[in-house]
């Protein structure tokens, strides 16, 4: 789990519908990465979120596995890392903060 450090930002998550509990909530963000396809994944307390900028939505994902987490932790923010012959780029804290402040995101299905 990533949450041993202080959060670097907070995502604002809006509800999927305008039901009786239509208030926004926030999720602290502790880190994130971009994969080779350009997908952005941010780490919350217990889940990871794939960010879709076009639709301003988040898709819940599991946290990194132990091996990938070790590679991520060993990489300085802003630098690339590899895991299982795949290239990733650890996001810098400023990039994460910029994403978090870009507006509310809707939580979509898995």
N, C-alpha and C positions, 0 to 999 in steps of 0.2 A: 504494500500500500504506500502511496506517495505522501500521505498527509503528515509526515514527520517534520516537514518544514512549514513555514508560514505560507499562506496563500499568496499568490502573485496577482490575483484578480478575482472577480466574481461574475459569473454569468447570470444574467437576468432571464428567467424562464417564465414565459407566459403560458397560461393553461391552454389545452388543446381546444376547449370549447368555452362559450360564454355562459357557463352554468352558474349555480348559486355561489360557488367558490371560484370566482374569476380573478383573484388577486395574483399578482406576479410573485415569484419567489426567487431567491438568489441561491446559487450554488458556488461555494469557494472553488477556485481552480489552483492547483498546485504545480502544474507543468503541462507540457504538451509536445507533440512532434508532428512533422509532415512526412508522409511516405513518398515513394517514388512517383506515384500518380498525382501528387499534389493534395491528397486528402489531409485535412487537419484533424487531429484528435487531441482533445484537452482532458486532463485528469481531474475529476472531482474527488470527493472524499472516498466514496465506495465504488464509483463507476467511472468509465471514460465516456466521452461524448464526441462522436464524429460530427463535425460542423459542416452544414450545407449553407453556404453564403447566398446562393441563388434564392432559396426558399426561406432563408432565415430560420432554419430548423436544426435540431440536435437529434441524433440517433444514439441511443444508449448502447454502449459496448462494455465488455468485461475489461478489467484492468489488465495490464501487461502480465505475461507469465514471468516466472522467476528469472529465467535466463535473459529475456528481453529487458526486464527491469534492471538487471545488473549492468547491462550495456548502456542503457539510458542513464543510470546514475553515474557511471564512469565518464560520461561525456559532458563537457562544459556546454552551458547554454549557447546556442547559436552555431554549434558545430555538428557535422554529420557523424553518424554511426551506422554500423552494419549489424544485422542479425539474420541468421539463416540465409545468407547470400542476398539479402534485400537491403537496399539503401534507405536510410531514414535521416531526418534532419531535426535535431532537438531545437525547439523554438526558444528564442531569447525571451526573457521576462517582459520586455517592452512589446514584443509581438503579441504575447498572450494578453497583456493588458489592453492593447489596441483592439483585439478581437472581442474581449469582454465588454468594452465600452461602445461597441458598434451598434448596440441596440438590443432589444429583447429577442429571444429565440423561442420558437415553439418546439415542444418536445414531441417528436414523431415516434411511430412504432418501431420495433426492432427490425 
